[in-house]
Amino acid sequence: MTTTTNGTRHAQASATRQRILSSAHELFVSHGYRSTSLRDIAAAASVSHPGLLGHFASKDELLAEVVAELEADNEAVFSDIAAASEPGDLIFAALAERNARTEGYLELFAALTGEASAPAHPAHARMRERYARLRALSADVLEDAKYHGVIASDRDVDGETVRHTAGWDGLQLVSQYLPGQVNVVEMLEERESLWAMPLGWRDPDDDIAAPAAPAGPFPELPSTTTVEADPGYAVGRRRRTQIVADAMRLFARDGYGDTSLRDIADAVGVSKSTLLHHYASKDVLLSAVLAERDGAISLHQEVAGVRSAGEMLRSLPEGAERSARDEPGLIEVYAVLSCEAVPAGHPAHDYFATRFADVVAYFTELFRLAQVDGDLPEHRDPAHEALWLIAMWDGLQYQWLYDRDAVDIAEQLRAHLADVLPARRAPALANSPGSSPGSSPRR
């Protein structure tokens, strides 16, 4: 009798827990993580608020469990697809297609990626482990593909794994801001097809002499926010600078939704009314934080003496290196806010949608100019390369936030750009020694 009663209670508790998870999943997708409260979830699951807390101590823990269920399914599907595939098959696009069909997966993954990037977050260790597992699984697939000649023998499996998983993560986020412009599955399929070519490959027929003058003009670096001149007194300017700095730090740690004006005022050491004197609302303050980030990034990306689009693109790792070394807070606040703002009702959603569209256009033009100059080989599409670079760069930043020792953003960008923008070769003379039609290019 006691055994039966205990079994019944256990089954009821398991059913309640699963109902809570299902309700949280639906609400996180429909309303966004930050706009959903534990009381909302309790009401949807038909349990009391204290009853919910008996199963999950916090909303962060609940989000982590919701995504953990999806990730467990994902890894099982990964193994099943790998087992059913032919030797050497690349299976990433098939898994991405499955993710796209799983309702709410991309939204929830984006939410947790940003939310858990702070080391103190309860899901941080779990996400760090996820990245390590994903890299290991992907490396096994690539090693097998390399063994069977599906990818070129000179490609470094570890580096390609880091960059490919980063690009995949970034594409899943960008696709939610630019749904009509980004097809994750097609992008992955195209990247995988390029692995068959040796590093830095270009068609021998495309070899050209350096142009007399590089193509131009360069496109202007996009900025979705503007910083207005502050005409106030020096004391007021210093106060506003401090408010923005502390707001940026808190947004990076706790997200926009869970940071109150009172939290920011306490951090600055002023009253809430004083803070509102400088920034009339939290939305206005958010705009100031984003403007500050844009301004800092623009300063980092100024490169003196650059003569061509190819040089401009090859200089990007230097800016990434400076950001990681000198301004990690810029990466942290971007990671949190870009993931948090996926729901259309978030006050920063339009900022990120516009930013992604503008940055894609900017880099597309840079790659187009590089192709005119002969730096970008003819078989590569400028629009595709621009989108992949942006997605991969963002994905590398997320990975770096979870494991700063394992991922070197600048090093990975250099390796990628060396492959995409190989050194130009002068045209071979028809009768030169050792030249032969159709010979494979060498770096």
C-alpha positions in Angstrom: 0.0 0.0 0.0 2.8 2.4 1.0 4.8 1.4 -2.1 1.7 2.1 -4.3 1.1 5.5 -2.7 4.7 6.5 -3.1 4.7 5.4 -6.7 1.6 7.4 -7.4 3.0 10.5 -5.7 6.2 10.1 -7.7 4.2 9.8 -11.0 2.1 12.8 -10.1 5.3 14.9 -9.3 6.9 13.8 -12.6 3.7 14.7 -14.5 3.6 18.1 -12.8 7.2 18.8 -13.6 6.7 17.9 -17.2 3.6 20.1 -17.4 5.6 23.0 -16.0 8.4 22.4 -18.6 5.9 22.3 -21.4 4.1 25.5 -20.3 7.5 27.3 -19.9 8.5 26.2 -23.4 5.3 27.5 -24.9 5.5 30.8 -23.1 9.2 31.4 -23.7 8.6 31.0 -27.4 5.4 33.1 -27.6 6.3 35.9 -25.2 10.1 35.7 -24.8 12.1 34.6 -21.9 12.4 38.0 -20.2 8.7 38.9 -20.6 7.5 35.6 -19.0 7.3 35.4 -15.2 7.2 32.3 -13.0 3.7 33.2 -12.1 2.7 33.2 -15.8 4.2 29.7 -16.1 2.5 28.5 -12.9 -0.9 29.7 -14.1 -0.4 28.0 -17.5 0.7 24.7 -15.8 -2.2 24.9 -13.3 0.0 24.8 -10.3 0.6 27.3 -7.5 3.6 29.6 -7.5 5.1 27.9 -4.4 4.3 24.5 -6.0 6.3 25.5 -9.1 9.2 26.6 -6.9 9.2 23.2 -5.4 10.3 21.8 -8.8 12.4 24.7 -10.1 14.2 27.3 -7.9 14.4 30.0 -10.5 13.4 31.0 -14.0 17.0 30.6 -15.1 17.0 27.0 -13.9 13.7 26.4 -15.7 15.0 27.8 -19.0 18.1 25.6 -18.7 16.0 22.5 -18.2 13.8 23.3 -21.1 16.7 23.7 -23.4 18.5 20.7 -21.9 15.6 18.6 -23.1 16.0 19.9 -26.6 19.7 19.4 -26.6 19.4 15.8 -25.3 17.0 15.1 -28.2 19.4 16.9 -30.6 22.4 14.8 -29.6 20.4 11.6 -29.9 19.3 12.7 -33.4 22.9 13.7 -34.2 24.0 10.1 -33.3 21.1 8.6 -35.3 21.8 10.6 -38.4 25.5 9.8 -38.1 24.8 6.1 -37.7 22.5 6.0 -40.8 24.8 8.1 -43.0 27.3 6.8 -45.5 31.0 6.9 -44.6 32.4 10.4 -44.9 28.9 12.1 -45.1 28.6 15.6 -43.7 25.4 15.6 -41.6 25.3 19.2 -40.2 22.8 20.5 -42.7 20.4 17.6 -41.9 20.6 18.4 -38.2 20.0 22.1 -38.8 16.9 21.2 -40.9 15.6 19.2 -38.0 16.3 22.1 -35.6 14.4 24.5 -37.8 11.4 22.1 -37.8 11.4 21.8 -34.0 9.0 24.5 -32.7 10.7 27.0 -30.4 14.2 25.4 -30.6 15.9 28.4 -32.2 14.2 31.0 -30.0 15.1 29.0 -26.8 18.6 28.3 -27.9 19.2 32.0 -28.6 17.8 33.0 -25.2 20.0 30.6 -23.3 23.1 31.4 -25.3 23.0 35.0 -24.3 21.5 34.6 -20.8 24.0 32.0 -19.7 27.1 33.7 -21.0 27.8 35.3 -17.6 29.9 33.0 -15.5 27.6 33.4 -12.5 24.6 32.1 -14.4 23.3 28.7 -13.2 23.4 27.3 -16.7 26.8 28.6 -17.6 28.7 25.4 -16.9 26.0 23.4 -18.7 26.4 25.5 -21.9 30.2 25.4 -21.7 29.9 21.6 -21.6 27.5 21.7 -24.5 30.0 23.6 -26.7 32.7 21.1 -25.8 30.4 18.1 -26.7 29.3 19.7 -29.9 32.9 20.4 -31.0 33.9 16.8 -30.1 30.9 15.3 -32.1 31.6 17.6 -35.0 35.3 16.9 -35.1 34.6 13.1 -35.3 32.4 13.7 -38.3 35.0 15.9 -40.0 37.8 13.4 -39.3 35.8 10.7 -40.9 35.0 12.9 -43.9 38.7 13.8 -44.3 39.6 10.1 -44.1 37.2 9.4 -47.0 38.4 12.3 -49.1 35.2 14.3 -48.7 37.1 17.3 -47.4 40.6 18.4 -48.5 43.5 16.7 -46.8 45.2 20.0 -45.9 42.3 21.3 -43.8 42.8 21.4 -40.0 39.8 19.5 -38.5 40.0 21.2 -35.0 40.0 24.7 -36.5 37.3 24.0 -39.1 35.2 22.5 -36.3 35.4 25.6 -34.1 34.6 27.9 -37.1 31.8 25.8 -38.4 30.0 25.4 -35.1 30.4 29.1 -34.5 29.0 30.0 -37.9 26.1 27.6 -37.3 25.3 29.2 -34.0 25.5 32.7 -35.5 23.2 31.8 -38.4 20.6 30.5 -36.1 20.5 33.9 -34.3 20.7 36.1 -37.4 17.9 34.1 -39.2 15.5 35.2 -36.5 16.2 38.9 -37.3 16.5 38.4 -41.1 14.1 35.5 -41.7 13.7 36.3 -45.4 17.4 36.7 -46.0 19.0 33.8 -44.1 18.5 30.1 -44.8 20.6 28.2 -42.3 20.4 24.8 -44.1 21.4 26.2 -47.5 24.3 28.2 -45.9 25.6 25.1 -44.1 25.4 23.0 -47.3 27.4 25.6 -49.3 30.1 25.9 -46.6 30.4 22.2 -46.5 30.8 22.0 -50.3 33.8 24.4 -50.0 35.6 22.0 -47.7 36.3 19.8 -50.7 38.7 22.4 -52.1 42.3 22.8 -50.7 43.0 25.7 -48.4 43.1 29.1 -50.2 42.1 27.5 -53.5 41.5 29.6 -56.6 40.9 28.6 -60.2 44.2 28.9 -62.1 42.3 30.7 -64.9 41.4 33.4 -62.4 45.0 34.4 -61.6 45.4 38.0 -62.4 48.0 40.8 -61.9 47.4 43.3 -59.2 45.2 46.1 -60.4 46.7 49.5 -61.0 44.4 51.0 -58.4 42.1 49.1 -55.9 38.4 49.2 -56.5 36.4 51.6 -54.4 35.1 53.7 -52.8 34.8 51.8 -49.5 31.3 51.6 -48.0 30.7 53.6 -44.9 30.7 51.6 -41.6 27.0 51.3 -40.6 25.8 52.8 -37.3 22.3 52.1 -36.1 22.5 54.6 -33.3 23.9 58.1 -32.9 25.5 59.8 -30.0 24.3 63.4 -29.6 26.6 66.0 -28.3 26.2 66.5 -24.6 26.0 70.3 -23.9 25.6 70.0 -20.2 28.1 70.8 -17.4 31.1 68.6 -16.8 29.6 67.1 -13.7 26.5 66.1 -15.5 28.5 64.6 -18.4 30.5 62.5 -16.0 27.4 61.3 -14.3 25.8 60.3 -17.6 28.9 58.5 -18.6 28.9 56.6 -15.3 25.2 55.7 -15.6 25.8 54.3 -19.1 28.8 52.3 -18.0 27.0 50.8 -15.0 23.9 50.1 -17.1 26.1 48.3 -19.7 27.7 46.2 -17.0 24.3 45.2 -15.4 22.7 44.5 -18.8 25.6 42.2 -19.7 25.3 40.4 -16.3 21.5 40.2 -15.9 19.9 41.2 -19.2 17.8 44.2 -19.9 14.6 42.7 -18.7 15.8 41.8 -15.3 17.7 45.0 -14.6 15.6 47.7 -13.1 16.2 51.4 -13.0 16.5 51.0 -9.2 19.3 48.5 -9.7 21.2 50.9 -12.0 20.7 53.9 -9.6 22.0 51.8 -6.7 25.1 50.8 -8.8 25.7 54.5 -9.7 25.1 55.7 -6.2 22.2 58.1 -7.0 18.5 58.1 -6.4 16.1 56.8 -9.0 14.8 60.4 -9.6 18.3 61.6 -10.3 18.8 58.8 -12.8 15.5 59.7 -14.5 16.7 63.3 -14.7 19.5 62.2 -17.0 17.6 59.4 -18.8 13.8 59.6 -18.9 13.2 55.9 -19.2 14.9 52.5 -19.3 14.3 52.4 -23.1 16.1 55.7 -23.5 19.0 54.4 -21.4 19.1 51.2 -23.5 19.5 53.3 -26.6 22.4 55.2 -24.9 24.1 51.9 -24.0 23.8 50.7 -27.6 25.1 54.0 -28.9 28.1 53.8 -26.6 28.8 50.3 -27.8 28.5 51.3 -31.5 30.8 54.2 -30.9 33.4 52.1 -29.2 33.3 49.4 -31.9 33.6 52.1 -34.7 36.8 53.4 -33.0 38.2 49.9 -32.9 37.5 49.3 -36.6 39.2 52.5 -37.9 42.3 51.3 -39.8 44.7 53.9 -41.1 46.5 53.5 -44.4 44.3 50.6 -45.7 44.4 50.8 -49.5 42.0 48.0 -50.6 38.9 46.1 -49.5 41.0 42.9 -49.2 43.4 44.7 -46.7 40.4 46.0 -44.8 38.9 42.5 -44.4 42.3 41.0 -43.5 42.7 43.6 -40.7 39.5 42.6 -38.9 41.2 40.1 -36.6 43.3 43.0 -35.1 40.1 44.8 -34.0 38.7 41.5 -32.6 41.9 41.0 -30.6 41.7 44.5 -29.2 38.1 44.1 -28.2 38.7 40.8 -26.4 41.7 42.2 -24.6 40.6 45.8 -23.8 36.8 45.8 -23.9 35.4 42.4 -23.1 32.3 44.2 -21.7 31.4 45.2 -25.3 31.3 41.6 -26.3 29.3 40.6 -23.1 26.6 43.2 -23.5 26.2 42.4 -27.2 25.9 38.7 -26.5 23.2 39.1 -23.9 21.2 41.8 -25.6 21.3 40.3 -29.1 19.9 37.0 -27.8 17.4 38.6 -25.4 16.0 41.0 -28.1 14.8 38.2 -30.5 11.1 38.6 -29.6 9.6 41.4 -31.8 8.2 43.3 -28.8 11.7 43.8 -27.2 12.7 47.5 -27.3 16.1 46.5 -28.9 14.7 44.2 -31.5 14.5 46.7 -34.3 18.0 47.9 -33.4 19.5 44.5 -34.0 17.4 43.7 -37.1 18.6 47.0 -38.6 22.1 46.4 -37.5 22.3 42.9 -39.0 20.8 44.1 -42.3 23.2 47.0 -42.5 26.3 45.0 -41.6 25.5 42.3 -44.1 25.2 45.0 -46.8 28.5 46.6 -45.6 30.5 43.4 -45.8 28.8 42.3 -49.0 30.1 45.4 -50.6 33.6 44.9 -49.1 33.8 41.4 -50.5 32.5 42.6 -53.9 35.3 45.1 -54.1 37.8 42.5 -53.0 36.5 40.2 -55.8 36.9 43.1 -58.4 40.5 43.5 -57.1 41.1 39.8 -57.5 41.5 39.1 -53.7 38.3 37.1 -53.4 38.3 34.1 -55.8 35.6 34.0 -58.5 33.9 30.8 -57.1 33.0 32.6 -53.8 29.9 34.7 -53.6 30.3 38.1 -51.8 26.9 38.0 -50.2 27.4 34.5 -48.9 30.8 35.3 -47.6 29.5 38.5 -45.8 26.7 36.6 -44.1 28.9 33.7 -43.0 31.7 36.1 -41.7 29.1 38.0 -39.5 27.5 34.8 -38.2 30.8 33.1 -37.6 32.2 36.1 -35.8 29.2 36.3 -33.5 29.4 32.6 -32.9 33.0 32.8 -32.0 32.3 35.5 -29.5 29.6 33.3 -27.8 32.1 30.4 -27.6 34.8 32.7 -26.2 32.5 33.9 -23.4 32.0 30.2 -22.3 35.7 29.2 -22.7 38.1 32.0 -23.1 41.1 29.7 -23.0 39.8 27.3 -25.7 38.7 29.9 -28.3 40.9 32.6 -29.8 38.6 34.8 -31.8 41.3 36.6 -33.7 43.2 33.5 -34.5 40.1 31.8 -35.9 39.2 34.9 -38.0 42.8 35.0 -39.4 42.5 31.3 -40.4 39.2 31.9 -42.0 40.2 34.9 -44.0 43.4 33.3 -45.2 41.3 30.6 -46.8 38.7 33.0 -48.2 41.2 35.7 -49.4 44.2 33.8 -50.5 47.3 35.6 -51.8 46.9 36.5 -55.4 49.2 34.8 -57.9 50.5 36.4 -61.0 49.4 34.8 -64.3 51.7 31.9 -65.2 53.5 32.2 -68.5 52.4 29.7 -71.1 55.9 28.3 -71.7 57.3 28.7 -68.2 59.0 25.7 -66.8 56.8 23.4 -64.8 53.5 25.0 -65.9 50.8 22.7 -67.2 47.1 23.2 -68.0 44.8 22.1 -65.2 47.6 21.8 -62.6 46.4 22.2 -59.0 47.0 25.6 -57.5 49.5 25.9 -54.6 49.6 28.5 -51.9 
